[in-house]
Amino acid sequence: MRQDLTVQQMSEDDDRSPPLDLRCGAAPSINKARNCSGEAVSGSGSSTSSSIPASVPVTVTEYQSQYPDQVLEIVLENVLQFLTSRRDRNAASLVCKSWWRAEALTRSELFIGNCYAVSPDRARGRFRRVRSVVLKGKPRFADFNLMPPDWGAHFGPWVCVLANAYPWLEKVYLKRMSITDDDLALLAESFSGFKELTLVCCEGFGTCGLAFIASKCRQLRVLDLIETEVTDDEVDWISLFPEGETCLESLIFDCVDCAINFEALEKLVARSPFLRKLRLNRHVSIRQLYRLMVRAPQLTHLGTGKYGPTEVAQRQGDTEPDYIAAFAACKSLVCLSGFREITPDYLSAIYPVCANLTSLNFSYATITADQLKPVICNCHKLQIFWALDSICDEGLQAVAATCKELRELRVFPMNAQEDVEGPVSEVGLQAISEGCRKLQSILYFCQRMTNAAVIAMSSNCLELEVFRLCIMGRHRPDHATGEPMDEGFGAIVRNCRKLTRLAVSGLLTDRAFGYIGKYGKLIRTLSVAFAGDSDMGLKYVLEGCPKLQKLEIRDSPFGDAALRSGLHHYYNMRFLWMSSCRLTRQGCQEIAQAMPRLVVEVIRSDDEEETDNYVETLYMYRSLEGPRHDAPKFVTILR
């Protein structure tokens, strides 16, 4: 049981509930009582079995004495049906073998936080009734081109097993996975009742693969492609959805960077009465958006595509449709995004819906503070706001003055270069902290910051769970005092008691990491860039943060001694990523030998020669299967 608990703790992750504990192989067969009768215990508490003659009366007490485990498991199965939290289910499975069996039989949602942590066969062996699968592949740093593109995370082995094991599968969610058109074809052909496909930050397939999904999945409700690379195979996938009324509830393809058949899209929207979410790519003009909105006034989430006039319309001088009326007719609209290639003069069209918006995404819209103000001043219900730093501190001050219900803020840079003067600073951050006291999550890119502003946020926003401050430029201190940013981040971990995710940057000494280790007891994800003095900084974190699951470090002075300080904790983490630090091959080899259930990968760039000493990139993760078999040549797995 102690071993079960240890492996169970390994399964926890930072997504507010842990991934599945897949420590065992084949799951036990369904209990005998259900195999014999096919029925659960009746309301009176009595039941009969085929092994007992029907003419012989059997009391509940006698039955329970003969078949106590079967009765318990039947009761447990009915109770566990109502247990939806992965963390709660994992805890229940550790009670005893009966609970372990019952939990496995009733689990319908399978979550795999790392596709290499467990094999598809092991998952199939334990969980027999899965209807929904969440599968994640590459670590987050792959989004920043810090991992070679052909590293792995292939969906192929998984979809082959899923096709044979779960013919009733309905939902698949994939993140940072490598997917082929053949994978999507097999997915579409294997599950007659398939309903939902969500692909986030994936790659490897094209419009040909989308055509398989559109044509074969007759009950499809959700097709969401989010920040995913899709190759243009010149296949008209939109026109391949089934004729007649569809089940579509969500269609997101704003990341698909190729033209679509708009006439087919318009017809699809018209025959999808349940459609609530629609996000368009930049090839859909604002005139076409108008036609779609007229067809689907029931939308609650809308991504606008290209938000400006077409060149043809401008040359011909055509009369513009009444965009304001179209937005006003969408009474249920609560989420707006898109606004690619924006013409700011058209922003007035969204004024009628601003009062109802809870989410507004301007992260692709280069607008100024003056252009933002007429929009944001009516967004009193807004809870999520994303924007480019083109809105400047003045724009953030307008947000703070109006959006008192704000829960999440993300400010992205227009220009991510280190040597430019950024338009947002500590002024905007402090304004947000004073005006948006219910804030729970913030991602803030800037060029300069002060400890005072960060301390103010720690005092004003006590509900913070996610604090990611990215000061672009290496080792930048408090620009007002010249001091390190230690006290600012120290205040965040000390005052924000619910903090689970933290990203640090700027000039930081080991003192900042001492604060994190001392006060960051709930931190599950920590990202570090260009920070620290010595190995002691990382040692403070690894010894002081018991909940730590994901640790991402780049360009920091941590070496082998720092790495060894986490030996007691690595089995409890999902992964550790370190790039451009001070690691040696020998130090990494020692970790691999000391922890055989940990996969230790040394990753080189494609043109980098293998050396005996310096390690450019280290990626360590727990696995029940041992080293993977599809590692490319630039990956060395230490043993």
MARKOL-783031 format. One line per 4 residues: number of its first residue (from 1); for each residue z, y, x of C-alpha. Coordinates in steps of 0.2 Angstrom, whole numbers, plus 5000, padded with zeros to 4 digits. Layout:
! residues N
NUM = Z,Y,X | ...;
! end
This chain:
! residues 639
1 = 5000,5000,5000 | 5004,5012,5014 | 4986,5009,5021 | 4979,5012,5004;
5 = 4988,5029,5004 | 4982,5033,5021 | 4964,5030,5016 | 4966,5039,5000;
9 = 4972,5055,5009 | 4956,5054,5019 | 4946,5056,5003 | 4953,5073,4998;
13 = 4941,5088,5000 | 4941,5106,4996 | 4932,5106,4980 | 4948,5107,4970;
17 = 4948,5088,4968 | 4946,5075,4981 | 4931,5063,4983 | 4932,5045,4978;
21 = 4943,5032,4988 | 4930,5018,4992 | 4941,5009,5004 | 4938,4991,4997;
25 = 4922,4981,4995 | 4917,4972,4979 | 4928,4976,4964 | 4936,4963,4954;
29 = 4928,4956,4939 | 4932,4963,4922 | 4948,4956,4915 | 4948,4939,4906;
33 = 4955,4946,4890 | 4940,4957,4888 | 4928,4944,4894 | 4934,4932,4881;
37 = 4936,4943,4866 | 4926,4958,4870 | 4940,4968,4861 | 4954,4979,4865;
41 = 4971,4977,4859 | 4972,4982,4840 | 4983,4995,4833 | 4996,4983,4828;
45 = 4998,4977,4846 | 4992,4959,4843 | 4976,4951,4849 | 4968,4933,4850;
49 = 4960,4924,4864 | 4947,4911,4864 | 4959,4899,4873 | 4971,4900,4859;
53 = 4967,4891,4842 | 4965,4903,4828 | 4977,4893,4817 | 4991,4895,4829;
57 = 5001,4911,4825 | 5004,4921,4841 | 5017,4935,4842 | 5015,4950,4853;
61 = 5029,4945,4864 | 5022,4927,4866 | 5005,4934,4871 | 5012,4947,4883;
65 = 5022,4933,4891 | 5007,4922,4894 | 4995,4936,4898 | 5005,4951,4904;
69 = 4992,4958,4917 | 4977,4957,4905 | 4987,4967,4891 | 4992,4980,4904;
73 = 4975,4982,4910 | 4967,4984,4893 | 4980,4997,4889 | 4977,5006,4906;
77 = 4958,5006,4903 | 4960,5015,4886 | 4973,5027,4894 | 4962,5030,4909;
81 = 4947,5035,4899 | 4956,5052,4896 | 4959,5055,4914 | 4945,5066,4921;
85 = 4952,5073,4937 | 4946,5064,4953 | 4963,5068,4961 | 4973,5060,4947;
89 = 4962,5045,4946 | 4963,5042,4965 | 4982,5043,4963 | 4982,5031,4949;
93 = 4972,5018,4958 | 4985,5018,4972 | 4999,5012,4960 | 4996,4993,4961;
97 = 4981,4981,4960 | 4980,4981,4941 | 4979,5000,4941 | 4966,4999,4955;
101 = 4955,4987,4944 | 4957,4997,4928 | 4953,5013,4937 | 4937,5006,4944;
105 = 4932,4999,4928 | 4933,5016,4919 | 4926,5028,4931 | 4910,5035,4926;
109 = 4908,5049,4938 | 4905,5045,4957 | 4909,5058,4970 | 4904,5055,4988;
113 = 4908,5070,4999 | 4899,5063,5014 | 4884,5051,5012 | 4889,5043,5028;
117 = 4907,5041,5024 | 4904,5025,5013 | 4889,5014,5010 | 4879,5013,4994;
121 = 4884,4994,4993 | 4902,4998,4995 | 4901,5010,4981 | 4892,4998,4970;
125 = 4904,4984,4973 | 4919,4994,4967 | 4912,5005,4953 | 4902,4996,4940;
129 = 4900,5008,4926 | 4895,5024,4934 | 4884,5036,4924 | 4885,5052,4935;
133 = 4884,5053,4954 | 4888,5068,4966 | 4882,5065,4983 | 4883,5077,4998;
137 = 4874,5076,5015 | 4873,5088,5029 | 4888,5100,5034 | 4887,5118,5029;
141 = 4882,5124,5046 | 4865,5116,5043 | 4861,5131,5032 | 4862,5143,5047;
145 = 4849,5133,5058 | 4863,5125,5068 | 4858,5108,5065 | 4841,5100,5069;
149 = 4830,5098,5053 | 4828,5079,5055 | 4847,5075,5057 | 4848,5063,5043;
153 = 4856,5063,5026 | 4842,5053,5017 | 4843,5049,4999 | 4832,5034,5000;
157 = 4845,5021,5003 | 4856,5028,4989 | 4843,5029,4976 | 4837,5011,4979;
161 = 4855,5004,4976 | 4858,5016,4961 | 4842,5010,4953 | 4848,4992,4954;
165 = 4866,4995,4950 | 4867,5008,4937 | 4852,5006,4924 | 4862,5018,4912;
169 = 4864,5032,4925 | 4862,5049,4917 | 4866,5062,4930 | 4863,5065,4949;
173 = 4869,5080,4959 | 4863,5081,4977 | 4868,5094,4990 | 4860,5096,5007;
177 = 4851,5079,5006 | 4834,5074,5013 | 4823,5068,4998 | 4806,5062,4997;
181 = 4793,5061,4983 | 4795,5043,4982 | 4814,5045,4980 | 4811,5056,4965;
185 = 4798,5044,4958 | 4810,5029,4959 | 4824,5040,4951 | 4812,5044,4937;
189 = 4806,5026,4934 | 4823,5017,4935 | 4834,5026,4922 | 4827,5027,4904;
193 = 4841,5038,4898 | 4841,5050,4913 | 4847,5067,4908 | 4852,5079,4923;
197 = 4846,5082,4940 | 4853,5096,4951 | 4847,5098,4969 | 4856,5111,4980;
201 = 4850,5115,4997 | 4839,5100,4998 | 4823,5097,5007 | 4809,5085,5010;
205 = 4800,5084,4993 | 4786,5094,4984 | 4779,5098,4967 | 4772,5080,4967;
209 = 4790,5073,4966 | 4794,5086,4952 | 4779,5079,4943 | 4787,5062,4942;
213 = 4803,5069,4935 | 4795,5080,4922 | 4783,5066,4916 | 4795,5051,4916;
217 = 4812,5058,4911 | 4809,5060,4892 | 4827,5064,4889 | 4829,5077,4903;
221 = 4842,5090,4899 | 4845,5099,4916 | 4833,5101,4930 | 4841,5113,4942;
225 = 4833,5117,4959 | 4845,5129,4969 | 4841,5135,4986 | 4830,5120,4989;
229 = 4814,5119,4999 | 4800,5113,4988 | 4783,5109,4996 | 4767,5115,4987;
233 = 4757,5100,4984 | 4746,5109,4971 | 4752,5099,4957 | 4755,5107,4940;
237 = 4772,5099,4937 | 4777,5111,4923 | 4763,5105,4912 | 4769,5087,4913;
241 = 4784,5088,4902 | 4783,5078,4886 | 4774,5085,4871 | 4784,5090,4856;
245 = 4802,5096,4856 | 4811,5093,4872 | 4830,5091,4876 | 4830,5104,4890;
249 = 4845,5114,4891 | 4844,5121,4909 | 4828,5124,4919 | 4831,5133,4936;
253 = 4817,5134,4949 | 4819,5151,4957 | 4818,5144,4974 | 4801,5136,4971;
257 = 4790,5147,4981 | 4773,5143,4974 | 4764,5148,4958 | 4766,5139,4942;
261 = 4756,5137,4926 | 4763,5151,4915 | 4754,5145,4899 | 4762,5128,4901;
265 = 4779,5136,4905 | 4778,5147,4889 | 4774,5132,4878 | 4788,5122,4886;
269 = 4801,5136,4883 | 4794,5137,4865 | 4797,5119,4861 | 4814,5118,4869;
273 = 4826,5125,4856 | 4842,5120,4866 | 4837,5129,4881 | 4851,5140,4887;
277 = 4848,5143,4906 | 4832,5148,4913 | 4829,5155,4931 | 4811,5159,4936;
281 = 4803,5161,4953 | 4795,5177,4960 | 4778,5172,4954 | 4783,5176,4936;
285 = 4781,5194,4932 | 4791,5205,4921 | 4777,5205,4908 | 4778,5186,4907;
289 = 4797,5187,4907 | 4795,5197,4891 | 4785,5184,4883 | 4798,5170,4887;
293 = 4812,5180,4881 | 4804,5183,4864 | 4801,5164,4863 | 4819,5160,4868;
297 = 4832,5173,4862 | 4845,5160,4863 | 4847,5160,4882 | 4864,5163,4889;
301 = 4859,5163,4908 | 4843,5171,4914 | 4835,5173,4931 | 4821,5186,4930;
305 = 4809,5182,4943 | 4799,5196,4950 | 4806,5212,4942 | 4792,5224,4942;
309 = 4775,5228,4936 | 4760,5218,4942 | 4746,5226,4952 | 4733,5222,4939;
313 = 4744,5230,4925 | 4746,5246,4936 | 4727,5247,4940 | 4723,5245,4922;
317 = 4736,5256,4915 | 4741,5244,4901 | 4755,5249,4889 | 4771,5241,4894;
321 = 4780,5229,4882 | 4797,5235,4875 | 4808,5226,4888 | 4824,5235,4881;
325 = 4821,5227,4864 | 4818,5210,4872 | 4835,5211,4881 | 4844,5218,4866;
329 = 4838,5203,4855 | 4846,5191,4868 | 4863,5192,4860 | 4871,5177,4869;
333 = 4866,5183,4887 | 4881,5182,4898 | 4873,5179,4915 | 4859,5188,4924;
337 = 4851,5185,4941 | 4834,5186,4950 | 4828,5204,4951 | 4816,5199,4965;
341 = 4804,5212,4972 | 4813,5224,4960 | 4806,5241,4954 | 4823,5250,4950;
345 = 4815,5260,4936 | 4815,5244,4925 | 4834,5242,4927 | 4837,5252,4911;
349 = 4830,5237,4901 | 4846,5227,4904 | 4858,5241,4898 | 4859,5233,4881;
353 = 4867,5217,4888 | 4878,5224,4901 | 4893,5224,4889 | 4893,5205,4887;
357 = 4889,5200,4905 | 4902,5189,4914 | 4890,5186,4929 | 4878,5198,4938;
361 = 4868,5193,4953 | 4859,5207,4963 | 4859,5197,4979 | 4840,5198,4980;
365 = 4839,5216,4973 | 4838,5230,4986 | 4846,5244,4975 | 4856,5259,4980;
369 = 4873,5264,4973 | 4865,5277,4962 | 4854,5264,4954 | 4869,5252,4952;
373 = 4881,5264,4943 | 4872,5265,4926 | 4872,5246,4925 | 4889,5242,4932;
377 = 4898,5256,4922 | 4895,5245,4906 | 4900,5228,4913 | 4918,5228,4908;
381 = 4919,5209,4906 | 4911,5205,4922 | 4919,5191,4932 | 4906,5187,4945;
385 = 4896,5199,4955 | 4884,5196,4970 | 4875,5210,4978 | 4867,5216,4994;
389 = 4876,5229,5005 | 4862,5241,5000 | 4874,5247,4986 | 4885,5254,5000;
393 = 4904,5257,4999 | 4900,5269,4985 | 4893,5255,4974 | 4908,5244,4978;
397 = 4919,5259,4972 | 4910,5259,4956 | 4912,5241,4954 | 4931,5243,4957;
401 = 4932,5257,4944 | 4924,5247,4930 | 4926,5228,4933 | 4944,5225,4930;
405 = 4941,5206,4926 | 4932,5202,4942 | 4936,5185,4949 | 4922,5183,4962;
409 = 4913,5195,4974 | 4900,5192,4986 | 4892,5205,4997 | 4877,5200,5008;
413 = 4869,5209,5022 | 4851,5216,5021 | 4850,5216,5040 | 4861,5203,5049;
417 = 4858,5209,5066 | 4873,5213,5076 | 4869,5230,5083 | 4865,5239,5067;
421 = 4877,5251,5057 | 4881,5242,5041 | 4882,5251,5025 | 4898,5243,5019;
425 = 4915,5244,5027 | 4934,5244,5025 | 4932,5258,5012 | 4923,5246,5000;
429 = 4935,5232,5003 | 4950,5243,5000 | 4942,5250,4984 | 4939,5232,4977;
433 = 4957,5227,4982 | 4964,5242,4972 | 4953,5240,4957 | 4950,5222,4955;
437 = 4967,5214,4956 | 4962,5198,4947 | 4950,5193,4961 | 4951,5175,4967;
441 = 4936,5173,4978 | 4927,5185,4990 | 4913,5184,5003 | 4911,5200,5012;
445 = 4898,5204,5026 | 4901,5220,5036 | 4899,5228,5053 | 4916,5236,5054;
449 = 4934,5233,5047 | 4952,5238,5049 | 4968,5228,5048 | 4974,5241,5035;
453 = 4961,5236,5022 | 4963,5218,5024 | 4982,5220,5022 | 4979,5230,5007;
457 = 4969,5216,4999 | 4982,5203,5003 | 4995,5214,4994 | 4984,5218,4979;
461 = 4975,5202,4976 | 4988,5189,4976 | 4977,5177,4966 | 4965,5175,4980;
465 = 4960,5157,4984 | 4944,5160,4994 | 4944,5174,5008 | 4928,5174,5019;
469 = 4927,5190,5029 | 4911,5190,5041 | 4912,5204,5053 | 4895,5204,5061;
473 = 4895,5206,5079 | 4905,5197,5092 | 4923,5201,5095 | 4924,5217,5085;
477 = 4941,5224,5084 | 4949,5235,5071 | 4937,5250,5072 | 4951,5263,5068;
481 = 4964,5257,5081 | 4955,5246,5093 | 4967,5232,5090 | 4963,5214,5086;
485 = 4961,5209,5068 | 4976,5197,5069 | 4988,5206,5058 | 4975,5208,5044;
489 = 4971,5189,5043 | 4990,5185,5046 | 4994,5195,5030 | 4980,5186,5020;
493 = 4988,5169,5024 | 5006,5175,5022 | 5004,5184,5005 | 4990,5175,4996;
497 = 5000,5159,4993 | 4985,5150,4983 | 4973,5152,4998 | 4962,5136,5000;
501 = 4947,5143,5010 | 4947,5155,5024 | 4933,5162,5035 | 4939,5172,5050;
505 = 4929,5184,5062 | 4931,5199,5073 | 4942,5201,5088 | 4955,5188,5085;
509 = 4968,5181,5098 | 4979,5165,5097 | 4992,5175,5087 | 4980,5175,5072;
513 = 4978,5156,5073 | 4997,5155,5074 | 4999,5164,5057 | 4986,5152,5050;
517 = 4996,5137,5056 | 5012,5144,5050 | 5007,5150,5033 | 4991,5142,5028;
521 = 4999,5126,5021 | 4986,5125,5007 | 4970,5129,5017 | 4957,5115,5015;
525 = 4942,5124,5023 | 4942,5135,5038 | 4927,5143,5047 | 4929,5151,5064;
529 = 4916,5161,5074 | 4918,5170,5090 | 4937,5170,5090 | 4953,5164,5099;
533 = 4960,5165,5117 | 4963,5147,5122 | 4966,5129,5116 | 4983,5135,5108;
537 = 4974,5144,5094 | 4966,5128,5088 | 4982,5118,5091 | 4991,5130,5080;
541 = 4979,5126,5066 | 4978,5107,5068 | 4997,5105,5069 | 5001,5118,5055;
545 = 4988,5115,5041 | 4992,5098,5033 | 4979,5100,5019 | 4965,5104,5031;
549 = 4949,5095,5026 | 4934,5104,5033 | 4935,5114,5050 | 4919,5123,5056;
553 = 4920,5132,5073 | 4906,5140,5083 | 4906,5150,5099 | 4925,5149,5102;
557 = 4935,5145,5118 | 4942,5129,5112 | 4941,5113,5124 | 4946,5095,5126;
561 = 4965,5099,5125 | 4963,5108,5108 | 4952,5093,5102 | 4966,5081,5107;
565 = 4979,5090,5097 | 4971,5085,5081 | 4972,5066,5084 | 4986,5064,5071;
569 = 4976,5073,5057 | 4957,5068,5059 | 4958,5053,5048 | 4964,5065,5034;
573 = 4949,5077,5036 | 4932,5075,5029 | 4924,5083,5045 | 4926,5093,5061;
577 = 4911,5104,5067 | 4911,5112,5084 | 4896,5121,5092 | 4895,5131,5108;
581 = 4913,5129,5112 | 4921,5121,5128 | 4920,5103,5125 | 4915,5089,5137;
585 = 4908,5072,5134 | 4923,5064,5142 | 4935,5073,5130 | 4924,5068,5115;
589 = 4923,5050,5121 | 4942,5049,5122 | 4943,5054,5103 | 4930,5041,5099;
593 = 4940,5027,5108 | 4957,5033,5100 | 4950,5033,5083 | 4938,5019,5079;
597 = 4936,5024,5060 | 4930,5041,5065 | 4912,5044,5069 | 4909,5055,5084;
601 = 4892,5062,5085 | 4886,5073,5100 | 4871,5083,5094 | 4858,5091,5106;
605 = 4844,5102,5101 | 4826,5095,5102 | 4822,5102,5119 | 4839,5099,5127;
609 = 4842,5086,5140 | 4857,5074,5138 | 4870,5079,5151 | 4886,5070,5157;
613 = 4898,5085,5154 | 4894,5099,5142 | 4893,5095,5123 | 4883,5108,5114;
617 = 4888,5102,5096 | 4901,5090,5090 | 4901,5083,5073 | 4915,5071,5068;
621 = 4918,5063,5051 | 4928,5049,5044 | 4918,5033,5038 | 4922,5016,5031;
625 = 4906,5010,5038 | 4906,5015,5056 | 4892,5023,5065 | 4876,5025,5055;
629 = 4860,5016,5059 | 4847,5031,5056 | 4853,5043,5070 | 4838,5052,5078;
633 = 4836,5052,5097 | 4845,5069,5099 | 4861,5062,5091 | 4872,5051,5102;
637 = 4886,5042,5093 | 4901,5039,5105 | 4911,5023,5104;
! end
